Amino acid sequence: MAKRDYYEVLGVSKGAAEDEIKKAYRKLAMKFHPDRNQGEKAKEAEEKFKEVKEAYEMLSDPKKKAAYDQYGHAGVDPNMGASRGGPEGFGGFAEAFGDIFGDIFGQQGGGRRSAGPQVYRGNDLSYAMEISLEEAANGKETQIRIPSWEECNTCHGSGAKPGTQPKTCPTCNGAGTVHMRQGFFSVQQTCPHCHGTGKIIPEPCTSCNGAGRVKKTKTLEVKIPAGINEGMRIRSAGNGEPGTNGGPAGDLYIEIRIKQHDIFERDGDDLHCTVPVPLTSAALGGNIEVPTLGGKAEIEIPEGTQHGKTFRLRGKGIKGLRSSYPGDLYCHITVETPVKLTEHQRKLLKELDESFKKGGEKHSPHTKGWADRVKNLFK
């Protein structure tokens, strides 16, 4: 397949200036870069990326551009007698490509960037807060104490001993970064001498050891929203670690941990609890009281209620952060067998047992069905 015109590939006119060509290349290279195109479009994007790269590789080199303008593709085809330039011949290409990587991966700097110390955002902090289930359901306002940094009163933030001043780093000349050329690419790294500050401190302040700030604690007001759940996080912007060289501070993330409740277990917006019921109440039926987060409620259990029966109380759960209605409360019945019987009680139970046996299968329908399944198992 015949190659497209390099100017057409970059979308510029033949008389375009160097800056215009570079700008067009950077825009297209970022658009078709493999790291930004995945899935079905990856193959097509890769081919266009290579085409754009080749076009800029030729038009960014004055000698190759002149040969291409005069002879077309034949003027820069190595098979037609034109020479391939070494790594130095791709100076403009390497510089722009370095900028592309900087833009794609969020690095500070690349080819031609203004000098000066690099600015870095502070690290985020994490704080684990334990609250009760009632507090998670209803919300609360509380205070927490977290570490913070304040300007050193001795050196007033300079980091230098009073009467002295920081000096420009001789390694990076105050830029905070150093450049290393590797083949086509110019790689920018944080200066290993000043660690990106652009300055060195010959005589550090004894109060802050040259940091220019001291560690203290501060109190924050925190509002826990109603319906929050285990593992959710509350973001407090700007309350993380301070940035470097005037960079913005990080954020504080408050991670919620909910204490185990004595009665309830939470499942999303629903609550579950186990309700013990005396044998006689389960057999005779009636009304029983059950707890909810908002107080007491009453449920009616029918005569002959079996162990494991579940009753649902609508709207007695928790209204989650993103829910329109509260969840439900599920009460799981456990039939309690009497213990520590008196002789009189034993006698009454034996009489009751004899009465059940005389009544046949109607008093124990589950036992009859279970016995039949066991017989079938061993046939």
C-alpha positions as CSV (number, residue, x, y, z in Angstrom):
1,M,0.0,0.0,0.0
2,A,1.3,3.5,-0.9
3,K,2.3,5.7,2.0
4,R,0.2,8.8,2.7
5,D,1.8,12.2,2.4
6,Y,3.5,13.0,5.8
7,Y,1.9,16.4,5.9
8,E,-1.5,14.9,5.3
9,V,-0.9,12.3,8.1
10,L,-0.2,15.1,10.6
11,G,-3.0,17.3,9.2
12,V,-0.7,20.3,8.5
13,S,0.1,22.3,5.4
14,K,3.4,21.8,3.6
15,G,4.7,25.2,4.7
16,A,3.9,24.5,8.4
17,A,6.4,25.7,10.9
18,E,8.3,23.5,13.3
19,D,6.1,24.4,16.3
20,E,2.9,23.7,14.3
21,I,4.2,20.3,13.2
22,K,5.2,19.4,16.8
23,K,1.9,20.4,18.2
24,A,0.0,18.4,15.6
25,Y,2.2,15.3,16.3
26,R,1.7,15.5,20.1
27,K,-2.1,15.7,19.7
28,L,-2.3,12.7,17.4
29,A,0.3,10.7,19.3
30,M,-1.7,11.1,22.5
31,K,-4.9,10.2,20.7
32,F,-3.6,6.9,19.1
33,H,-1.1,5.9,21.8
34,P,-1.6,2.1,22.6
35,D,-2.0,2.9,26.3
36,R,-5.1,4.9,25.6
37,N,-6.7,2.5,23.1
38,Q,-7.7,-1.0,24.2
39,G,-10.0,-3.7,22.9
40,E,-11.3,-3.7,19.3
41,K,-9.7,-0.4,18.4
42,A,-6.2,-1.3,19.6
43,K,-4.9,-2.7,16.3
44,E,-6.2,0.2,14.2
45,A,-4.9,2.8,16.8
46,E,-1.4,1.1,16.8
47,E,-1.1,1.4,13.0
48,K,-2.1,5.0,13.1
49,F,0.3,5.7,15.9
50,K,3.2,4.2,13.9
51,E,2.2,6.3,10.8
52,V,2.1,9.5,12.9
53,K,5.4,8.6,14.5
54,E,7.0,8.0,11.1
55,A,5.7,11.3,9.7
56,Y,7.0,13.4,12.6
57,E,10.3,11.5,12.6
58,M,10.9,12.8,9.1
59,L,9.4,16.2,9.3
60,S,11.1,17.1,12.6
61,D,14.6,16.6,11.1
62,P,15.5,19.6,8.9
63,K,17.6,17.5,6.5
64,K,15.0,14.8,6.1
65,K,12.3,17.4,5.8
66,A,14.2,19.1,3.0
67,A,14.8,15.8,1.2
68,Y,11.1,14.9,1.5
69,D,9.9,18.3,0.3
70,Q,12.1,17.9,-2.8
71,Y,11.8,14.2,-3.7
72,G,8.8,12.9,-1.7
73,H,9.1,9.5,0.0
74,A,11.9,8.5,-2.3
75,G,14.1,11.2,-0.7
76,V,13.9,9.6,2.7
77,D,13.6,5.9,1.8
78,P,16.9,4.2,2.9
79,N,16.4,1.7,0.0
80,M,16.6,4.6,-2.4
81,G,20.0,5.8,-1.2
82,A,19.0,8.2,1.5
83,S,20.9,7.8,4.7
84,R,19.3,6.9,8.0
85,G,20.2,9.4,10.8
86,G,21.5,8.2,14.1
87,P,19.9,8.9,17.4
88,E,21.2,12.5,17.2
89,G,19.2,13.0,14.0
90,F,16.0,12.5,15.9
91,G,16.5,15.3,18.4
92,G,13.1,17.0,17.8
93,F,11.3,13.7,17.7
94,A,12.9,12.4,20.9
95,E,12.1,15.7,22.7
96,A,8.4,15.7,21.6
97,F,8.1,12.0,22.3
98,G,9.4,12.6,25.8
99,D,6.7,15.2,26.3
100,I,4.1,12.8,25.1
101,F,5.0,10.3,27.8
102,G,4.9,13.1,30.4
103,D,1.4,14.1,29.4
104,I,0.1,10.5,29.2
105,F,1.5,9.3,32.5
106,G,1.0,12.5,34.4
107,Q,4.7,13.3,35.0
108,Q,5.9,16.8,35.8
109,G,8.0,17.9,32.9
110,G,9.3,16.4,29.7
111,G,11.2,18.0,26.8
112,R,11.1,21.7,27.1
113,R,9.7,22.7,30.5
114,S,10.2,25.8,32.5
115,A,12.9,25.6,35.1
116,G,12.1,25.5,38.8
117,P,11.6,23.1,41.6
118,Q,9.0,20.4,41.0
119,V,5.7,20.8,42.9
120,Y,4.3,17.6,44.4
121,R,0.9,16.9,45.9
122,G,1.0,15.6,49.5
123,N,0.2,12.0,50.4
124,D,-3.3,11.0,51.4
125,L,-3.9,9.8,55.0
126,S,-6.2,7.1,56.3
127,Y,-8.0,7.1,59.6
128,A,-10.1,4.1,60.9
129,M,-13.2,5.1,62.9
130,E,-15.3,2.6,64.8
131,I,-18.9,3.4,65.4
132,S,-22.0,1.5,66.7
133,L,-24.8,0.2,64.5
134,E,-27.1,2.8,66.0
135,E,-24.7,5.6,65.0
136,A,-24.4,4.1,61.5
137,A,-28.1,4.1,61.1
138,N,-28.9,7.5,62.6
139,G,-25.6,9.4,61.8
140,K,-23.6,11.4,64.2
141,E,-21.2,14.4,64.6
142,T,-17.9,13.8,66.3
143,Q,-14.3,15.0,66.6
144,I,-11.1,13.3,65.7
145,R,-7.5,14.2,66.3
146,I,-5.0,13.7,63.4
147,P,-1.3,14.5,62.9
148,S,-0.6,17.8,61.0
149,W,2.3,19.9,60.0
150,E,2.8,23.6,60.9
151,E,5.5,26.1,59.8
152,C,8.5,26.0,62.1
153,N,8.5,29.1,64.3
154,T,12.3,29.1,64.5
155,C,13.2,29.2,60.8
156,H,9.8,30.4,59.6
157,G,9.6,27.6,57.0
158,S,13.0,28.0,55.4
159,G,14.5,25.0,57.0
160,A,17.8,26.9,57.5
161,K,19.4,27.8,60.8
162,P,18.6,31.4,61.8
163,G,21.1,33.7,60.2
164,T,21.7,31.4,57.3
165,Q,20.0,30.8,54.0
166,P,19.3,27.8,51.8
167,K,21.5,27.6,48.6
168,T,20.7,26.7,45.1
169,C,21.3,23.0,44.4
170,P,24.5,22.7,42.3
171,T,23.4,19.4,40.7
172,C,20.2,20.6,39.2
173,N,20.8,24.4,39.3
174,G,17.6,24.9,41.2
175,A,15.4,23.0,38.8
176,G,14.6,20.1,41.2
177,T,15.1,17.6,38.3
178,V,17.8,16.3,36.2
179,H,17.6,14.9,32.6
180,M,19.2,11.7,31.3
181,R,19.2,10.9,27.6
182,Q,18.6,7.3,26.7
183,G,18.7,6.8,23.0
184,F,15.7,8.7,21.5
185,F,14.3,9.6,24.8
186,S,15.1,12.3,27.3
187,V,14.1,11.0,30.8
188,Q,13.5,13.5,33.6
189,Q,14.1,12.4,37.2
190,T,13.9,14.0,40.6
191,C,17.3,15.4,41.6
192,P,18.9,12.9,43.9
193,H,20.8,15.7,45.7
194,C,18.0,18.1,46.7
195,H,15.1,15.6,46.3
196,G,13.2,17.9,44.1
197,T,13.3,21.1,46.2
198,G,15.9,22.9,44.1
199,K,17.8,23.9,47.2
200,I,20.2,22.5,49.8
201,I,20.5,23.6,53.4
202,P,24.1,23.7,54.6
203,E,23.1,24.5,58.2
204,P,19.7,23.0,59.0
205,C,17.4,24.4,61.6
206,T,17.8,22.5,64.9
207,S,14.1,22.8,65.7
208,C,12.8,21.1,62.6
209,N,16.0,19.4,61.3
210,G,15.7,21.3,58.0
211,A,12.2,20.3,57.2
212,G,10.8,23.9,57.6
213,R,7.8,22.4,59.5
214,V,7.0,20.6,62.7
215,K,4.6,17.8,63.4
216,K,1.6,18.6,65.6
217,T,-2.0,17.4,66.0
218,K,-5.2,19.1,65.1
219,T,-8.9,18.4,65.9
220,L,-11.4,17.9,63.0
221,E,-15.1,18.0,63.1
222,V,-16.5,14.9,61.3
223,K,-20.1,14.4,60.3
224,I,-21.1,10.7,59.9
225,P,-24.1,10.5,57.5
226,A,-27.0,8.4,58.4
227,G,-27.1,5.0,56.6
228,I,-23.3,4.6,56.2
229,N,-22.1,1.1,56.1
230,E,-19.0,-1.0,56.9
231,G,-15.9,-0.2,54.8
232,M,-17.3,3.1,53.4
233,R,-15.0,6.1,53.4
234,I,-15.5,9.8,54.2
235,R,-13.2,12.2,52.4
236,S,-11.9,15.3,54.1
237,A,-10.2,17.4,51.4
238,G,-6.9,19.0,52.1
239,N,-6.3,17.3,55.5
240,G,-3.7,14.8,54.4
241,E,0.0,15.4,54.3
242,P,1.2,18.8,53.0
243,G,2.6,19.1,49.5
244,T,6.2,19.7,48.5
245,N,7.4,23.1,47.2
246,G,4.0,24.7,47.7
247,G,2.1,21.7,46.2
248,P,-1.5,21.0,47.4
249,A,-2.0,18.9,50.5
250,G,-3.4,15.4,50.2
251,D,-6.8,14.3,51.5
252,L,-7.8,12.4,54.7
253,Y,-10.0,9.3,54.2
254,I,-12.0,8.2,57.3
255,E,-12.7,4.5,57.0
256,I,-15.8,3.3,58.8
257,R,-15.7,0.2,61.0
258,I,-19.0,-0.9,62.7
259,K,-18.9,-2.6,66.0
260,Q,-20.5,-6.0,66.4
261,H,-24.0,-5.6,67.8
262,D,-25.4,-7.7,70.7
263,I,-28.7,-8.4,68.9
264,F,-28.7,-7.3,65.2
265,E,-26.7,-8.3,62.2
266,R,-26.7,-6.0,59.2
267,D,-27.1,-7.2,55.6
268,G,-27.1,-4.1,53.4
269,D,-30.2,-2.1,54.5
270,D,-31.8,-5.2,56.2
271,L,-31.4,-6.3,59.8
272,H,-31.6,-9.8,61.2
273,C,-32.1,-11.0,64.7
274,T,-32.7,-14.2,66.5
275,V,-35.8,-14.4,68.8
276,P,-36.0,-17.2,71.3
277,V,-39.6,-18.4,72.0
278,P,-40.7,-20.8,74.8
279,L,-42.0,-24.1,73.6
280,T,-45.5,-23.4,75.0
281,S,-45.7,-20.1,73.2
282,A,-44.7,-21.6,69.9
283,A,-47.2,-24.4,70.3
284,L,-50.1,-22.2,71.5
285,G,-49.3,-19.0,69.5
286,G,-49.8,-15.4,70.6
287,N,-48.1,-12.0,70.5
288,I,-44.5,-11.5,71.4
289,E,-42.3,-8.4,71.7
290,V,-39.2,-8.0,69.5
291,P,-36.5,-5.3,69.5
292,T,-35.9,-2.8,66.7
293,L,-33.3,0.0,66.3
294,G,-36.2,2.4,67.0
295,G,-37.7,0.7,70.0
296,K,-40.0,-2.3,70.5
297,A,-42.4,-3.9,68.1
298,E,-44.9,-6.7,68.4
299,I,-45.4,-9.7,66.2
300,E,-48.1,-12.3,66.2
301,I,-46.9,-15.9,65.9
302,P,-49.5,-18.5,64.9
303,E,-50.3,-21.7,66.8
304,G,-47.8,-24.4,66.0
305,T,-44.9,-22.1,65.0
306,Q,-41.8,-24.2,64.1
307,H,-38.2,-23.6,65.0
308,G,-36.5,-21.5,62.2
309,K,-39.7,-19.7,61.2
310,T,-38.8,-16.1,60.0
311,F,-41.1,-13.1,60.4
312,R,-40.5,-9.9,58.3
313,L,-41.1,-6.4,59.7
314,R,-41.2,-4.0,56.7
315,G,-39.3,-0.7,57.1
316,K,-37.7,-1.6,60.4
317,G,-34.2,-2.0,58.9
318,I,-31.8,0.9,57.9
319,K,-32.2,3.5,55.3
320,G,-28.9,3.4,53.4
321,L,-27.1,6.3,51.9
322,R,-28.3,5.7,48.4
323,S,-31.7,4.1,49.3
324,S,-35.1,5.7,49.0
325,Y,-36.7,3.5,51.6
326,P,-35.4,1.7,54.7
327,G,-34.8,-2.0,54.6
328,D,-36.6,-4.7,56.6
329,L,-36.1,-6.5,59.9
330,Y,-36.1,-10.3,59.8
331,C,-36.9,-12.1,63.1
332,H,-35.7,-15.7,63.1
333,I,-37.6,-17.8,65.6
334,T,-35.7,-20.3,67.8
335,V,-38.0,-22.6,69.9
336,E,-36.5,-23.0,73.3
337,T,-36.6,-26.4,75.1
338,P,-37.3,-26.2,78.8
339,V,-34.4,-27.1,81.1
340,K,-34.0,-27.8,84.9
341,L,-37.5,-29.3,85.2
342,T,-39.1,-30.1,88.5
343,E,-40.6,-33.5,89.2
344,H,-44.0,-32.1,88.7
345,Q,-43.1,-30.6,85.4
346,R,-41.5,-33.8,84.3
347,K,-44.8,-35.6,85.1
348,L,-46.8,-33.1,83.2
349,L,-44.6,-33.4,80.1
350,K,-44.8,-37.2,80.2
351,E,-48.5,-37.0,80.3
352,L,-48.5,-34.5,77.4
353,D,-46.1,-36.8,75.4
354,E,-48.5,-39.7,75.9
355,S,-51.3,-37.5,74.7
356,F,-49.4,-36.6,71.6
357,K,-48.6,-40.2,70.8
358,K,-52.3,-41.1,71.1
359,G,-53.1,-38.3,68.7
360,G,-51.0,-39.9,66.0
361,E,-49.2,-38.1,63.2
362,K,-51.3,-35.0,63.2
363,H,-49.3,-33.5,66.1
364,S,-45.9,-34.1,64.4
365,P,-46.3,-33.8,60.6
366,H,-42.6,-33.1,60.0
367,T,-41.5,-36.2,62.0
368,K,-43.7,-38.5,59.9
369,G,-42.4,-37.1,56.7
370,W,-38.8,-37.3,57.8
371,A,-39.2,-40.9,59.0
372,D,-40.6,-41.9,55.6
373,R,-37.6,-40.3,53.8
374,V,-35.3,-42.3,56.0
375,K,-37.0,-45.6,55.2
376,N,-36.8,-44.9,51.5
377,L,-33.1,-44.1,51.9
378,F,-32.3,-47.7,53.1
379,K,-34.6,-49.6,50.8
